[in-house]
Amino acid sequence: MQNTRVVVGMSGGVDSAVAAYLLKMSGYDVIGVTLRTWTAGDEKESRCCEIDDALQIAGKLDIPYHVVSCVPEFRERVVEPFIQEYIHGRTPNPCIECNRYLKWDRMLHFASTVNAGYVATGHYANIVRLENGRYTVRQAAHAQKDQTYMLYKLSQEQLALTLMPLGNLTKDEVRNIAKAAALPVADKPDSQEICFVTDGSYADFIAEHSQEPVPKAGYFVNEEGEILGKHRGIIHYTVGQRKGLGIAFGYPAFVKEIRAEENEIVIGDEQSLFKNTVLCRDVNFMSIPGLEPGQELRCRARIRYHHKAQPAYIETAGDGCIRLVFDEPVRAATPGQSAVFYDEDDCVIGGGIIL
């Protein structure tokens, strides 16, 4: 008999609440779990683990509910790499790393302890099994909420044991379901910021929590290396940034490059941000096992979460890297962010971290 017990990751938000509700209404034996990932110095929880709201939802749904603490692992696998990336002049996406190396691992481990056959989340995506036997994620039916970009690092083993009930729903439909079910978070606003930065800016967070000195003030330079002025420290900037540079250049100026070793920020005009070719490291493939040397694979690719996928192809580039070549130049491909590749059916081929 198929195991219909499912562990639902509950953040305290409306999406995971409706995911749990829909699974219960479909006949699953639902168990709610919240991963306690972060507690700030002021005792504020991460916005991914608002336990009071999750407990209230579980009570309303009449499902068992557990809190699993993984604060040390979260610090090691998510927070420390986040800090290190910024210190080295890159702009990371901690949610992607958290999904692969923390959330799914801990949820699946918990599922094994309660004899559950699946885990589930409130992500807007669809899990599909292809004819080649591999699992991947397909874009949500309503592109404005699609979250496949954040999921491209999940392993085949993780995908095979995961349910995502919201893949064909709009946000308005999810809220209406929550209201009809009298769930207490039906009108709760979405969280838009980094979940563990509960107060202040991410740069303030890095300065407070880094275990090594953060980069000091340095120089803005132009593409020829001429000094243009002083910057506050490279952790305050990202490629493509225009506002908040703290200096007037007399023309529209953008961060073109961050040179961490020299403690320099290269300033250019907007046109200097565009390029056709992007290299990616730490590549994870979903729909295919990998690329053969010399193989070119057509795709559409996104270089940031809100980027509209653009026509391109991928090929091997040595040292485990992938070269992503766009048909038309793309703006501000930012080191540390991810590029995600899609096929013609809106399924994730794979993705990697931009060099």
N, C-alpha and C positions, 0 to 999 in steps of 0.2 A: 504493500500500500504506500502511495506517495506521502512523503512527510510534508504536511501542510502547516507546520509551525514556523513562524517567521519572526525574526527580531527586527524591529523597526527603529532606526536611529532617529531619536526625537530631540530636536534642538530647542523646542519651546515656541517654534514659529508655526504659521498656518500651513505651510507646505507639508512638513513632516506629520502634522496632526491629521491632515486630510489623507495622506498616504496610509496612515494607520487605520483611519476610519474606513477607507475604501477596501482595504485588505480584509478587515473584520467583516464588512458587509458581504464580501465575496466568499466567506467561509473559512478564511485562514484563522489559525490559532495564533493570535498576535501577542507579542511581548514587547513592551517599550523599553528602550535603553538610551540613556544619555551619557555621553563620554565627558567627564569633567576634565577639560584640557588646560584650563588656565585660571588662576586667581591672581588678580592684580594686588598691588600693595595696599590699595584701599578696600580690598576684599570684594571688588566687583568681579563677577564671573565673565568669561568670554561670552560674546554674543552667539557663539555656537553651542553653548551649554547653559541655557537659562532654565535651571532646574525647577524652580517654583512653577513656571508656566507649563513645563513638560509634565510635572506631577499632576497639575490640575487637569490637563488634557487626558492623561491616562485614567484619572478618576472618572471623568465624564464618559470615557469609552468603556470603562469597566474592564481594563486590561492590566495584567501584572506590569510593574514598572521597576527598573533598576538603574542605579547610577554606578558607572564604572570609572574609577579614577585612573587617569593616565597622564597626570601633570608632568612627571619627570620625562616620560617618553616624548611628550609634546614639546617640551623645552629642547630636547636633544634632536628630534627629527624635523621640527618645524621652526621654532623660534631661533635657535642658534644658526641654522643655515640662512634664514632670512636676514639676520644681522650681518653675517659674514658676506653675503652677496652685496649688500649695500656698501659695506666697508670697502669692497673691492670694485666699486663703481658699476655694479649691475643692479637691475630692477627686478626682483623675484616675484613669483606668484605663489605665496605660501599655501593657498587652498589646494593647488594641484598636488603638491608634495604631501600635504596632510591627508588627502583622499587616498592616495596609493599606500603610503607608508605608516599611516596611523589609523584613520577611521575604519577602513575596511579590515585591516588586520585585527584590530581590537573587537570589532563587531562580529567577525567570523569566529574569533576565538571564543567570545561569549556565547555565540550561537551553538558552538560545539558542546559547551558545558550545560546547555539547557535542552539539548537534543533537538535543535531547530534545523530545518533543511535549507533555510534561506535567510538572507538579510535583505532589508529594503530601506530606501531613502525617498525623500521628497524632491529629488532632482527632476528637472524638466528634460528628459531624454528617454530614448527607447533602446532597450537591449535586444539585439537580434542575433540569431545564429545563422551564419551564412552556409551556402552549399558546400564550401570547403571544410566545414566543421568548426570554423573559428567563430568566436564571439566578438562583437563590436557594439558600439553605440551609434544610433542614428539620431539625427537632429530631431528635436521636438517638433510636433505638428505646427506650433506657433513660434516662429523663429525669434521673436523679440524676447522670449524667455529661455531660449535654448541654452543648456548648460553642458553640452558635450565637450566644449573646449576645456572645461575643468576636470574632465574625466578620462582624458586620453591616456593617462599612465596606468590605468587599472589593468591588472593581469588577466589572462584567460581564466585562471582559477577563480579569481574574484568575481568576474563577470558571470561565470556559469552559475553562481550561487546567489545572484542579486536580482531583486525585483524593483522596478521603478514605475509605480502606478500612474504618475502624472504626465507621462510623455505625450499624451494626446489632448491635454486640457490647457485652456488659457488660464491666466492668473485670475481673471474675473470669475471663471467657472469654479476654480478652486475656492475662492472666497464665498461664492454662493453655496457651494456644498457645505462649507464650514458653518455658514449661517443657518442653513436648513437643519444641520445636525446639532445646532446650538453649541458649537465648540467655542470656548471662551476667547480664542485668539483670532476669530474670524476677521477682525478689522486691525489686527496688529501690523504696524508698518514693517516693510522689509528692511533688513540690515544691509547697508551698502559699503561699509568700511571693513578694514582688516579686523577680524573677529577679536583678536587678543589685544588690540590697541584700543583700550576702553576710554582713554582720555588723551587729549593733546594730539600731536602729529606723530607720524611714524618716525620722523627724525628725532623727536623728543624721546620716543620709546627706545630707539637704538642707543641714544646717548645714556639713558638710564640703565639699560639692561646689558649693554655690551660688557664682556669680561676682559676686553682689551681697550686701549685708548682709541677713540674714534678719530678719523682724519680731521686735521685742523684746517684753518683757512688757507686758501691757495690762490692761484691766478686763473682768471679767464684769459684765453689766448685765441687768436684767430687761426685760420687754417695754415698760415705761414709761420705760426709759432710766436707772433708778436704779442706782448702782454697788453691786455685791454683793461684790466682792473682786477679787483679782488673778489673771490667768492667766499661763502661762509663755511665751506666744507662739502665734500662731494656727496655726502649722504643726503643733502638737501635737494639734489637735482636728479633729473632723469632725461634720457635722450628724447628730443622732440619738445621739451619744455620751453615755453616763451614767458609766461607770467611768473612773477616771483623771483626773478633773477637778482633783484636788489641793486641793479645798476642800469643806467640809461645809456644805450649805445648810439642813439640818434638814428636808428633804422630798425626795422623788424628783425630781431635777433633770436636765434634758437640754439638750444644745446644740441650740437651735432655729435659730440663724442665725450666720454669721460675717461681720462687717462689716470687711473688710480695710482700707478707707480710714480708718476710725475706730480701727482696732486694738482692736475690741470683739467680745466673744462674747456673744450674747444667750442667756439661760437661760430655759427655760419648762418647763411640766409635759409629760407624755407626750402629752396630748390636743392640745397646740399643734403637734405634729409632723405631724398629719394634714391632708391637703388633697386636693381632687378634681382640680385643674388643674395641669399641669406644662408649662412651655415648653421647647422643645428647639431648639438651634442646630446648625449643621454637619450637617444631615440628609443621610443617604445612603439612597436607595431601592434595593431589590433586585427585588422581584417586580413592581413597577409603575414607570413612568418618573417619576411624581410625582403631586401632587394639584392639581386645578383649584381656583381661588378659589371659596369657598362650598361646596365638596364636603366631606361628612362620610363618613369611612370607618370602619366598625366593625372592631375588632381586639381582641386581648388583648395586654397590655403588661407588660413587666418593667422595674423601675427600678433593679435591681442584679442582680448575677450569680446570687445565691441566692434572689431574689424569685420567688414563684410568680406566673405571668402572670395578670393580672386584667382583666375586661371593661372596655372603654373605646372611645372613638372618637378619631380624629385629624382635624384640619382645619388649613388654612393660617392663619398668624398675622402675616404681613407680615415684611419684612426677611429672607426666606429661612427663617424659623422655622416650627415646627409646634407647634400647641397640642394637648396630650394631655389628654383629659377622662375621668376614671375614673367608672364607675357608683357606686362606693363609695370613700370617702377612703382614700388609701394613706399609709403611715407613712414619714417621713424621706426624701422625694425630695431627693437630695443634689446640689447644684451641682457640676459636673465629672464626675459619674458619667453613665452612658448609660441612656437609655430605649430599649427595643427592642420593635417592634410585630410581632405574629404574626397570620396569618389562621387560618381554621377548620381548615386542613390542617396546622397547626404549621409553616408556612413563614414565613420572615422577610419581612415587607413592607418594613421599613426600620428606621431608628433615628437617634437624635441625642443630643447632649450636653445634659444638663439645665442650664438657666439658674438 
